[in-house]
Amino acid sequence: MSADFLVEIGTEELPPKALLNLSRVFRDHIVASLGAAGLNHGEVELFATPRRLALFVAGLDEQTPSKEITNWGPPAKIAFDGNGNPTRAALAFADKNGLAADALKDYVANDGSQDKLCYRAVKEGIATQGMLAGIVNQALAALPIPKRMRWGSKRDEFVRPVHWIVLMLGNTVIVDPVMSIVPGQLSRGHRFHSSGAVRIQSPASYREDLRTAHVIASFDERRELIRQGVAEAARRAGGDAVIGDDLLDEVTALNEWPVPLVGSFESRFLEVPPEALISSMREHQKYFHVVDEAGKLLPLFVTVANIDSRDPAQVIAGNEKVIRPRLTDAAFFYETDLKHTLAERREQLRSIVFQERLGSVFDKTERIAALAVHLAPALGADPGWVQRAGELCKSDLVSEMVMEFDDLQGVMGRYYARHDGEADEVAEAMLEQYYPAFSGDQLPATATGAAIALADRLDTLVGIFGIGQPPSGSRDPFALRRASLGVLRILVEKDIDLNLLETLRFAAGLHSRFTASGLTVTDGLEQQVLAYLLERFRAWFDEEDISTEVFMAVSAKNLDNPREFHLRALAVHGFQQLPEAAALAAANKRVTNILAKTEGLLPAAVDSALFEGDEEHTLLAALREVSTTVQPLLAARDYNAAMRAMARLKEPVDHFFDKVMVMADDRDVRGNRLKLLSELHELFLNIADISLLAPTK
């Protein structure tokens, strides 16, 4: 037997940015608990609005499955004495399983090897209804809520006060308390379009019961309605709404009955950089901005009201009234900022601490500029532009606009640099220094921007490691993991060859504030930071389905050039897919183990006069031929072709190990064979240690 299940947690307005995640975790925890109890079910649908978290589960088993229990006891020869009477061990078994002592002989069975006491029974399932309140309480307790609150005289804690609970299995209302509230089947509708309680007729009718009370309970349905409605409203007004996913999710979480409306503002505000206007509309008012066919900002916005007003013009007027002071502030900040150049503002950075032991933001710009100039030749950047960009790169942080809208750092720096008459590359670097800001983000397009982006990140990495505060666990206050991936992406995807170890050593030398408790260059700081940076390749490769073994094989080369690391990893990954790879990896592992146990020096060269079989001659000839092919490929960094060429060695290597005893009794013969294998191993080591591709036993 099965029945539909519904749970609804009715609250005061939930945090909009957290709503979607809370609802998903709520669903996942309940579904996992049902599965752990062995309960089968059908479709699962979650609901989330500003005032509720809810979950519908179709066709949930009304009882957990019965289980067959088999309890084995002591062997019969131990359970009964010579007279056939139960021993103490048998009596303990009887007591444990609720059996009569004189009936134990009826509970003897063979386990496949001997006769033992055995008790078999069927444990009946329990009613699902009695489990559901506990499952819901556990799910609520497990929600990722950083700060919980109490309300009234209750001891329960939640992200917001809970006012009602609906808990139903089929047509049965479960009255076991959830968060100290006795559930019912009465929900609540829209704050303004509904009055009184809403009776939920059944779990299956939940969606429609709430719709009659002006609540669209499904987050996904509401999101799509808003997306379509906002786009259509903007089209009717003569533009295109820009609908970002994050803002769309947040607006969806703020509304139960969404109604898109178009408002406008004075065209004079368009003299302000559009990013500032957009930030103000998005962050403060949750408005969608509107652009023309060319992508230019129009003096329009789309707001989503949580009410179907009889006089929408009044709602629009109210929103226009609210946004006007915000845009006026933005215009004022911009006009004020233009009165001072970025170079003039730079002096203010002296009073802003970057990190107590690493100096001010001004100090950081000094280091960025010096390091970026050092990087310029490798990037093909103009040293003069790089120097200037490094000095100015943080000056917009003390502008009025960025202090009000911190998401505009870099954006406003570019505008102000252009206004100041700085070179185009210098102006672009003000923004590009922050690329990539997240996974998949764009990279700096200019050489100057790439130099500043690298210098900024490397300076932070060296500095934070130098004062002994590297990331630990989930703690990464300076976002060093993200910075490291940014460094790797810039170097790899822009094909920049850089000796990173030497660069880190130079960067460390720019820091004058490392204390005695921190690392110094001589203590191996640059090696520690390099290892941390290259370790980020592990996560990168994992996303590209490149195995950890490939990462380890390339890591064994102790490279200090990330682009080189990446090229070799791609080649080894391609080699790993070849049919010859497994055998050659195993052979190299065997060679590594043999050479590790070898005592004494190997001969300077292989002497074919000491060969005793054709397999040795064949392997040497193959090695010479492949080596001749591979050397120019290595010089050209065509590691893929080089690895494919080395794959041809599989057959001669297999025949060698099948027919030749490496550790021969004759010392000279043995040394000669070891030298031959050493050359084989060294050939592969030109790219990576492929012995690490072989599985460990």
Secondary structure in CASP SS format (residue, H / E / C, confidence):
PFRMAT SS
TARGET T0000
AUTHOR 0000-0000-0000
METHOD secondary structure of the structure
MODEL  1
M C 1.00
S E 1.00
A E 1.00
D E 1.00
F E 1.00
L E 1.00
V E 1.00
E E 1.00
I E 1.00
G E 1.00
T E 1.00
E C 1.00
E C 1.00
L C 1.00
P C 1.00
P H 1.00
K H 1.00
A H 1.00
L H 1.00
L H 1.00
N H 1.00
L H 1.00
S H 1.00
R H 1.00
V H 1.00
F H 1.00
R H 1.00
D H 1.00
H H 1.00
I H 1.00
V H 1.00
A H 1.00
S H 1.00
L H 1.00
G H 1.00
A H 1.00
A C 1.00
G C 1.00
L C 1.00
N C 1.00
H C 1.00
G C 1.00
E C 1.00
V E 1.00
E E 1.00
L E 1.00
F E 1.00
A E 1.00
T E 1.00
P C 1.00
R C 1.00
R E 1.00
L E 1.00
A E 1.00
L E 1.00
F E 1.00
V E 1.00
A E 1.00
G E 1.00
L E 1.00
D E 1.00
E C 1.00
Q E 1.00
T C 1.00
P C 1.00
S C 1.00
K E 1.00
E E 1.00
I E 1.00
T E 1.00
N E 1.00
W E 1.00
G E 1.00
P E 1.00
P E 1.00
A H 1.00
K H 1.00
I H 1.00
A H 1.00
F E 1.00
D C 1.00
G C 1.00
N C 1.00
G C 1.00
N C 1.00
P E 1.00
T C 1.00
R H 1.00
A H 1.00
A H 1.00
L H 1.00
A H 1.00
F H 1.00
A H 1.00
D H 1.00
K H 1.00
N H 1.00
G C 1.00
L C 1.00
A C 1.00
A H 1.00
D H 1.00
A H 1.00
L H 1.00
K H 1.00
D H 1.00
Y H 1.00
V E 1.00
A E 1.00
N E 1.00
D C 1.00
G C 1.00
S C 1.00
Q C 1.00
D E 1.00
K E 1.00
L E 1.00
C E 1.00
Y E 1.00
R E 1.00
A E 1.00
V E 1.00
K E 1.00
E C 1.00
G C 1.00
I C 1.00
A E 1.00
T C 1.00
Q H 1.00
G H 1.00
M H 1.00
L H 1.00
A H 1.00
G H 1.00
I H 1.00
V H 1.00
N H 1.00
Q H 1.00
A H 1.00
L H 1.00
A H 1.00
A C 1.00
L C 1.00
P C 1.00
I C 1.00
P C 1.00
K C 1.00
R C 1.00
M E 1.00
R C 1.00
W C 1.00
G C 1.00
S C 1.00
K C 1.00
R C 1.00
D C 1.00
E C 1.00
F E 1.00
V C 1.00
R C 1.00
P C 1.00
V E 1.00
H E 1.00
W E 1.00
I E 1.00
V E 1.00
L E 1.00
M E 1.00
L E 1.00
G C 1.00
N C 1.00
T E 1.00
V E 1.00
I C 1.00
V C 1.00
D C 1.00
P C 1.00
V E 1.00
M C 1.00
S C 1.00
I E 1.00
V C 1.00
P C 1.00
G E 1.00
Q C 1.00
L E 1.00
S E 1.00
R E 1.00
G C 1.00
H C 1.00
R C 1.00
F C 1.00
H C 1.00
S C 1.00
S C 1.00
G C 1.00
A E 1.00
V E 1.00
R E 1.00
I C 1.00
Q C 1.00
S C 1.00
P H 1.00
A H 1.00
S H 1.00
Y H 1.00
R H 1.00
E H 1.00
D H 1.00
L H 1.00
R H 1.00
T C 1.00
A C 1.00
H C 1.00
V C 1.00
I C 1.00
A C 1.00
S C 1.00
F H 1.00
D H 1.00
E H 1.00
R H 1.00
R H 1.00
E H 1.00
L H 1.00
I H 1.00
R H 1.00
Q H 1.00
G H 1.00
V H 1.00
A H 1.00
E H 1.00
A H 1.00
A H 1.00
R H 1.00
R H 1.00
A C 1.00
G C 1.00
G C 1.00
D E 1.00
A E 1.00
V C 1.00
I C 1.00
G C 1.00
D H 1.00
D H 1.00
L H 1.00
L H 1.00
D H 1.00
E H 1.00
V H 1.00
T H 1.00
A H 1.00
L H 1.00
N C 1.00
E C 1.00
W C 1.00
P C 1.00
V E 1.00
P E 1.00
L E 1.00
V E 1.00
G E 1.00
S E 1.00
F C 1.00
E C 1.00
S H 1.00
R H 1.00
F H 1.00
L H 1.00
E H 1.00
V C 1.00
P C 1.00
P H 1.00
E H 1.00
A H 1.00
L H 1.00
I H 1.00
S H 1.00
S H 1.00
M H 1.00
R H 1.00
E H 1.00
H H 1.00
Q H 1.00
K C 1.00
Y C 1.00
F E 1.00
H E 1.00
V E 1.00
V E 1.00
D C 1.00
E C 1.00
A C 1.00
G C 1.00
K C 1.00
L E 1.00
L E 1.00
P E 1.00
L E 1.00
F E 1.00
V E 1.00
T E 1.00
V E 1.00
A E 1.00
N C 1.00
I C 1.00
D C 1.00
S C 1.00
R C 1.00
D C 1.00
P H 1.00
A H 1.00
Q H 1.00
V H 1.00
I H 1.00
A H 1.00
G H 1.00
N H 1.00
E H 1.00
K H 1.00
V H 1.00
I H 1.00
R H 1.00
P H 1.00
R H 1.00
L H 1.00
T H 1.00
D H 1.00
A H 1.00
A H 1.00
F H 1.00
F H 1.00
Y H 1.00
E H 1.00
T H 1.00
D H 1.00
L C 1.00
K C 1.00
H C 1.00
T C 1.00
L H 1.00
A H 1.00
E H 1.00
R H 1.00
R H 1.00
E H 1.00
Q H 1.00
L H 1.00
R H 1.00
S H 1.00
I C 1.00
V E 1.00
F E 1.00
Q E 1.00
E C 1.00
R C 1.00
L C 1.00
G E 1.00
S E 1.00
V H 1.00
F H 1.00
D H 1.00
K H 1.00
T H 1.00
E H 1.00
R H 1.00
I H 1.00
A H 1.00
A H 1.00
L H 1.00
A H 1.00
V H 1.00
H H 1.00
L H 1.00
A H 1.00
P H 1.00
A H 1.00
L H 1.00
G C 1.00
A C 1.00
D C 1.00
P H 1.00
G H 1.00
W H 1.00
V H 1.00
Q H 1.00
R H 1.00
A H 1.00
G H 1.00
E H 1.00
L H 1.00
C C 1.00
K C 1.00
S H 1.00
D H 1.00
L H 1.00
V H 1.00
S C 1.00
E H 1.00
M H 1.00
V H 1.00
M H 1.00
E H 1.00
F C 1.00
D H 1.00
D H 1.00
L H 1.00
Q C 1.00
G C 1.00
V H 1.00
M H 1.00
G H 1.00
R H 1.00
Y H 1.00
Y H 1.00
A H 1.00
R H 1.00
H H 1.00
D C 1.00
G C 1.00
E C 1.00
A C 1.00
D H 1.00
E H 1.00
V H 1.00
A H 1.00
E H 1.00
A H 1.00
M H 1.00
L H 1.00
E H 1.00
Q C 1.00
Y C 1.00
Y C 1.00
P C 1.00
A C 1.00
F C 1.00
S C 1.00
G C 1.00
D C 1.00
Q C 1.00
L C 1.00
P C 1.00
A C 1.00
T C 1.00
A H 1.00
T H 1.00
G H 1.00
A H 1.00
A H 1.00
I H 1.00
A H 1.00
L H 1.00
A H 1.00
D H 1.00
R H 1.00
L H 1.00
D H 1.00
T H 1.00
L H 1.00
V H 1.00
G H 1.00
I H 1.00
F H 1.00
G H 1.00
I C 1.00
G C 1.00
Q C 1.00
P C 1.00
P C 1.00
S E 1.00
G C 1.00
S C 1.00
R E 1.00
D C 1.00
P C 1.00
F C 1.00
A C 1.00
L H 1.00
R H 1.00
R H 1.00
A H 1.00
S H 1.00
L H 1.00
G H 1.00
V H 1.00
L H 1.00
R H 1.00
I H 1.00
L H 1.00
V H 1.00
E H 1.00
K C 1.00
D C 1.00
I C 1.00
D C 1.00
L C 1.00
N C 1.00
L H 1.00
L H 1.00
E H 1.00
T H 1.00
L H 1.00
R H 1.00
F H 1.00
A H 1.00
A H 1.00
G H 1.00
L C 1.00
H C 1.00
S C 1.00
R C 1.00
F C 1.00
T C 1.00
A C 1.00
S C 1.00
G C 1.00
L C 1.00
T C 1.00
V H 1.00
T H 1.00
D H 1.00
G C 1.00
L H 1.00
E H 1.00
Q H 1.00
Q H 1.00
V H 1.00
L H 1.00
A H 1.00
Y H 1.00
L H 1.00
L H 1.00
E H 1.00
R H 1.00
F H 1.00
R H 1.00
A H 1.00
W H 1.00
F H 1.00
D H 1.00
E H 1.00
E C 1.00
D C 1.00
I C 1.00
S C 1.00
T H 1.00
E H 1.00
V H 1.00
F H 1.00
M H 1.00
A H 1.00
V H 1.00
S H 1.00
A C 1.00
K C 1.00
N C 1.00
L C 1.00
D C 1.00
N C 1.00
P H 1.00
R H 1.00
E H 1.00
F H 1.00
H H 1.00
L H 1.00
R H 1.00
A H 1.00
L H 1.00
A H 1.00
V H 1.00
H H 1.00
G H 1.00
F H 1.00
Q H 1.00
Q C 1.00
L C 1.00
P C 1.00
E C 1.00
A H 1.00
A H 1.00
A H 1.00
L H 1.00
A H 1.00
A H 1.00
A H 1.00
N H 1.00
K H 1.00
R H 1.00
V H 1.00
T H 1.00
N H 1.00
I H 1.00
L H 1.00
A H 1.00
K C 1.00
T C 1.00
E C 1.00
G C 1.00
L C 1.00
L C 1.00
P C 1.00
A C 1.00
A C 1.00
V C 1.00
D C 1.00
S H 1.00
A H 1.00
L H 1.00
F C 1.00
E C 1.00
G C 1.00
D H 1.00
E H 1.00
E H 1.00
H H 1.00
T H 1.00
L H 1.00
L H 1.00
A H 1.00
A H 1.00
L H 1.00
R H 1.00
E H 1.00
V H 1.00
S H 1.00
T H 1.00
T H 1.00
V H 1.00
Q H 1.00
P H 1.00
L H 1.00
L H 1.00
A H 1.00
A C 1.00
R C 1.00
D C 1.00
Y H 1.00
N H 1.00
A H 1.00
A H 1.00
M H 1.00
R H 1.00
A H 1.00
M H 1.00
A H 1.00
R H 1.00
L H 1.00
K H 1.00
E H 1.00
P H 1.00
V H 1.00
D H 1.00
H H 1.00
F H 1.00
F H 1.00
D H 1.00
K H 1.00
V C 1.00
M C 1.00
V C 1.00
M C 1.00
A C 1.00
D C 1.00
D C 1.00
R H 1.00
D H 1.00
V H 1.00
R H 1.00
G H 1.00
N H 1.00
R H 1.00
L H 1.00
K H 1.00
L H 1.00
L H 1.00
S H 1.00
E H 1.00
L H 1.00
H H 1.00
E H 1.00
L H 1.00
F H 1.00
L H 1.00
N C 1.00
I C 1.00
A C 1.00
D C 1.00
I H 1.00
S H 1.00
L H 1.00
L H 1.00
A C 1.00
P C 1.00
T C 1.00
K C 1.00
END
